[in-house]
Amino acid sequence: MKTFAIILFALTYVLLIAFQRWRPWIALASAAVFLISGLLPLGELGGAIDWNILLMLSGTMGTVALFIESKMPNRMADLLLRKTPNVMWAAVALSLFAGIVSAFVDNVATVLMIAPVGVAIAKRLDISPVPLLITISVSSNLQGAATLVGDTTSIMLGSYAGMDFLDFLFMHGRPSIFWAVELGAVATVPVIMLIFRRARGGIPETEPTPVEDYFPTWLLGANILLLIGVSFFHNKPAVTNGLICMAVFIVGAIRSIVKSRSLGSVTDAVKGIDYETLLLLTGLFVVIAGITEAGVIRDISGIFVKLGGGNLFALYSLIVWGSVLFSAFIDNIPYVATMLPVVSGIAAAQGYSPYVLYFGLLVGATLGGNLTPIGASANIAAIGILRKEGCEVKTSDFMRIGAPFTLIAVLVGYAFCWLVWAKPV
């Protein structure tokens, strides 16, 4: 049965890479085979699916859709641009702003919000929008790992490792993954300045975008504060964070209906939820539970330990840089979903604290997606916007920005996580 589980898992991965449009259905079909074949007993189906992750993603996506509709992100970007003296600093400001927003909002949604501002600036100054949008997308992808709600991979790690919102800032008396990501972001500023070193033209003044409704902004802030607040409570239900995110969205939806006396904005918000990602994750949860049940995860952990020679630094380096390589070409969601139990198994088998390996995995898998144009959904979204503007983006054009950006950010995160978290908790 183990051989069959390995073949089925490998086939699933190949199909996920080859047919990205059909990823949710491939994952669900594979999950069905795991259940029908008995590799995963039907009675364990409910426990295999992480409902907390699915609820958190659904609620946060809905609230973000209301936030985008309010035009507040555009207003914030406009005000930010008024403080910049030229295009180079505008590129730096937009990139850092995209990163800050992405720490609390989905990466793709962040690109969809801020990329139009970059396109508008490029049109006003008659310059190519390609470098601006690439820097916005890679910055968005970088900072998604900074907080519990910043990216699907962060939510997955938080749920798997039992980490709450504050644990991403400080945990066990040590600075956590947030600071590794932020230091990496600061280290990329010289790269952005170098790319735009000749872009010294001034930014034309325009009127700030009017905000149609401030309530979604307060709602998003309340969502974050509630997640922080509940982190102080222990022994809470596993789905607590998910229920909070869903409750906040429901409040926003009800208020929107009452205010507009129509279902229009709520319908748009519900449509803004990425159901394909939710279905993909549901299928992957079952697949990974199936290969875990078959003992495949234990075997993969053993391979990593053998390659690393049982040395923690070698294992950590292997996980970080291997994750960068894999995530440059495949989606980091199935990769992280697969590797979390592997990392946990390695730590348990060797008697290591798992956090340095968890954080190394997140740094490598999240930042590695910036190496190529297909490595992250945010990059694909930015390229799609550029194509609509009549701009074709070559892989070499993307990597000229993405490669140095990725290597510097990963090196900083790699060093930080090792220096802070290598010692046992």
N, C-alpha and C positions, 0 to 999 in steps of 0.2 A: 504493500500500500504506500510505503514511503516513496518508492520509485515513481509510482503513478502521481503522487502529490507533487514531486519535483518537476516531472514532465508537464503537468497541468499548470503549475505556477510559472515555469519558464515560458510556456506557450502563451499564457495570459500576458506576461510582460512584453513579449515580442509583438503581440497583437496591439497592446496599448501604445507601443511606440510607432507601429506601422500605420495604425488607423486611429489617429487622434480624435477625429470627429465622432467616432463610435465608442470612445473610452467608457462612458457610463454603462453601456449595454454589454460591452465585453466583460467588464468587471462583474456585473450582475449575472451574466451567463456563466462565468467561471464559478461564482459563488453557488449558483444552482447546482452545478456539477459536483462541487465539494459536498453539498448537502445530500443530493440524490445518491451519490456513491458511498455515503456513509463515512467519508473522511472526517466530516464534522457532524456529530450527532445533532439531530433536529432540535433536541431539548436544550442545546447550548446556543441556539441561534440568538435568542434575546440578549444573552450575556456577551456575545461576540461583538455586537454593534454598540459603539460608543454613542449613546444618545445625547450625552452632554455636548460633545463636539457638534453634532448635527443641529441641536437646538441653538447653541451659541452662534454658529454660522448663519442659520436662518434668521434669527432675531437681529443680529448685527447688520446683515445685508439689507434687511428691510428698513432699519433705522437710518442707515447710510443713504439709501435711496431717497428718503424724505429729506435728509440733510442736503443732498445734491440738488434736489428740486427747489430748495429754498434759496438757492443762488449764493449762500454764504461762502462756499469755497472760492467762487469767482471774486467776491468782494474782498476776501482776505488776500488773494493773489494780486488784485489791483492795487490795494493799499501798500503791499510789499514792494511792488514795482516803482511806486512813487518815491521810494526811499533809495533807489539805486541810481548811481551816476551814469552808468553806461551798460552796454550789452553784456560785457564780461561779468560784471557784478550782478546783472539781472539773471544771467545763467546760473551763477552760484546761488543767488537768493531763491530762484525757482526750484533748483535741485534740492536745496536744504529744506525749503518749504514742502516740497513733495514728500521728502523723507519724514518730516514731522507729521504731516497728515497721514501718511501711510502707516505710522506707528499705531494709529487708532482706526484706520479705515482700510478696507481691502485694497491691495496693490493695483488691481485693474481699475477699480473705481477711482482711485487717486489719479491715475494716468488720464482717465476719461474726464476728470474734473479740471486738471491743470494743463494738459496738452493743448487745448484750444487757446489758452493764454499764450503759450509759446508760439503757436502758429500765427496768432494775431500780431505778436511782436515782430516775428520774421517778415510778415507782409508789410508792416509799417516801415521797416528799415530796409526792405528789399534784400534780405539775406536768406540763405537756405535754412528751413526749419529743422533739417535732419539732425544736426548736432544738439540743438536745444531739446528736441523730443527724446533723443537717446539718453541724454544726461538726466532728464526728468524720470524716464522709465527705470534706469538702473538705480537711481537714488531711491525711488519708490520701493523697488524690490529689496534693496539693502535694508531699509529700516523696518520692513515688515516683521523682522525677527526681534524687534526691540521690546515689544510688549505682548501680553497674553492674547490681545485681540487684534494684533497687527497683521497676522497672516494665518492661513490654514495650518501651516506647519507648526507655528507657535501654539495654536490652540491644541493641536495634537500632542505636542510635547507637554503642555500644561496639564492636560487631562491624564496622559499616560503616567507622568511622574508625580502627579498630585500637587502640582504647583499652582498657586493663586497669583493674582495680579501683582501683588507686592513682591512675590518671590522672583519676578523678572527684574526687579530693581535691586533688592537686597535679600539675601537668604543665608541663614546660618551665620550671620554677622559678617558676610562678605558681599562685595559688589557683584551683581549678577550679570546676566547676558545683555541687559539693556546698555550697560556701560561699555561692553565690548563692541556693540554695534555703533554706539555714538562716537566712540574714539575712531572707529573705522570710517565713519561718515566725515569726521573732521579731517582725517588723513587724506580723503579724496578731494578736498577743496583745491589743493595745488594742481591736481590733475585737470580739474575743470578750468582753472585759471589758465593753464598752459594751452588747453584746447581752444579757448576763446581769447588768447592773448592779443590777437589783432583786431578783435571786435570792440572798438572803443567808441562807437557811435552812441549818442545820447538816446534816452527813452522818451518818446513823445508823451506828453501829459494827456490823460483821458479822464473822464468822470468815472468814479467808482461804480461798479455794478450795484444796482439797488437790491437789497435783500427783501424777498417777498414775505418771509416768515422767520422769526427768530426762535420759535419754539423747538424745531428739530435740533438746533445747535445746543440749546439747554438740555434737550433729551439725550443727545449723544454724550454730553458732559455728565449727566445723571447716570447713564449706563456705566461709564468708567468709574465714577465715585462709588456706585453700588458694588461693583466688582472689587474695588479696593476695600470697602467696608466689610464685605462678607469674608474677605481673606483673613480677618481676625478671628473668625469662628472656626473651631475644629469639630470634627465628627459630624459635619453637615452632609446631607444627601449628595451623592455623586453628580446629580444633574442640577445642582444649585445654580451654577454660573449660566447654564443653558436656560433655565427657567427665568432668570433675571433678564437676560437679553431678549427673550421672547416677550416677557411682560412689558418691557420698555417699548418694544415695537408695537405691541397691541395698544398701549396708551397713546402712542403717536398716531396710530391708524384711526382710533376712535375720535381723537381730537381733530384730525384732518377731516373726517366725515362730518363732524358737527360744524366745523368752521366753514367748509365749502358747500355743505348740504348736498354733496354728491360723493360717489364712490371713485371718481376719476383718479385722484392722487394716490389713494390707497391701492387701487388696481395697478397703477404704474409701479408703486413700491413693491407690491407682491411679485410683479413681473420682473423686478430688478433682482430678485433672489436667484442665485445661480443654482438652479435645480440639478444641472448636469454634474456639478462638483459634489452635491449632496448624494446623488445616486452613485457616483464613482466611489466616494468614501464608504457608503453602505456596502457596496460589493467588496471593496478591498478589506474592510473589517472582517467579513466572513472568510475571504480567501486566506488572510493572514492567520485567523484563528484555526483554519483548516491545516495549514502547513505547520503551525505550532503544535497542534494535536498530533500530527504525524511525526514530530521530532525533527523536522527540517530546520527550524530556527536554531535548535541546539547544535545541529551539525554545522550550520553557517557560522555560528559563534566560535565553534572549535577551529574552523578554517582561519578566521581572523586571528585567534590566539596563536595559532601555529605560525602564521605569517609574521606576526609581531614578536614572536619569540618569547611571549609572556611578559614583555617589557611594556610598562604603561605608556611611556613616551612614544615608543614605536607604534603601539596600538592607536594612541590618540592621533598621531601624525597620519597614520594610514586611513583612519576614519575621516579626518578633516579633508585631506587632499584627494582621497578617493571620492568623497562626496562632491567636491568641486568638479572633478572630472565627469562623474556620472550626471550631475545636475546640469552640466553644460549642454547635454544632449537629450535628457529625458526629464519628464515632469517630476518636480521634487515631492509632490504629494504621495504618489505610490512608493517612491523611494524611501521617504521618511517613515511612512506607515510600515514598510518592511523592516527598516533598520532599527526602529525603536526597541522592539523585543530582542533583536540581535545584540544591540549595545547593552541592554539590561542583562542579557545572558552572559555576555563577556565579563561585565563587572561582577556579577554574582559568582561566576566560576573562578575568577582570579582574586576575589576578595577586595576589589577596588571600590571606591566611592563612584557611583555612576555619573555624577553631575558633570565632571570634566569631559566625559565621553558624550553625554547628552548635548552639552553646549557646543562641543566640537562638531557634532553631527549637524546641529542647527546652523552654525556658522558656515560650514562647508556647503551644505545642501541649499541654503537660502541664497548666499552670496554667489555660489558657483553658477547659478542660473544667469548671471549677468555676463558670462563669458561669451555666449553666442546669442544670436537673435531668436533662437527657438528654445532657449533654456528656461524662460519664465513667461507666464501669461501676460505680465505687464509689458514685456518687450514686444510680444506679438501684437498686443493692443496698440502700442505706439506706432509700430510699423504699419498696421492697418490704417491708422489715422493719416500717416504720411502718404500712403498709397492713394487715399481719397483726395489728397492735395496734389496728386500728380508726381509725387517724389518716390523713386525707386531706391531702396536701401540695399546695398550690397553687403554681404557678410563681412568683407574687409572694412567697409565704412563703419559697421557696428563694432567690430572687434578693436578698431583703432581707439575707441573710447572705452568699450566694455572690458577689454583685457587688462589695461593698467588699473582701471577702476577696481576690478575684481581682485587682482593680485594684491594691491595695497590694502584694501579693506579686509581681505581674508588674512593677510599676514598680521595685521594689527589685532584682529579678533583671535587668531590662533595663539599669538603670544600672550594676550591678556588672559584668556581662559586657562591657559596652562599655568601661568604664574600665580593666578588667584585660586584656581580650583584643583591643582594637581595633588595638594596635600589632602589627606583624609578629612572628612567632615567631622 
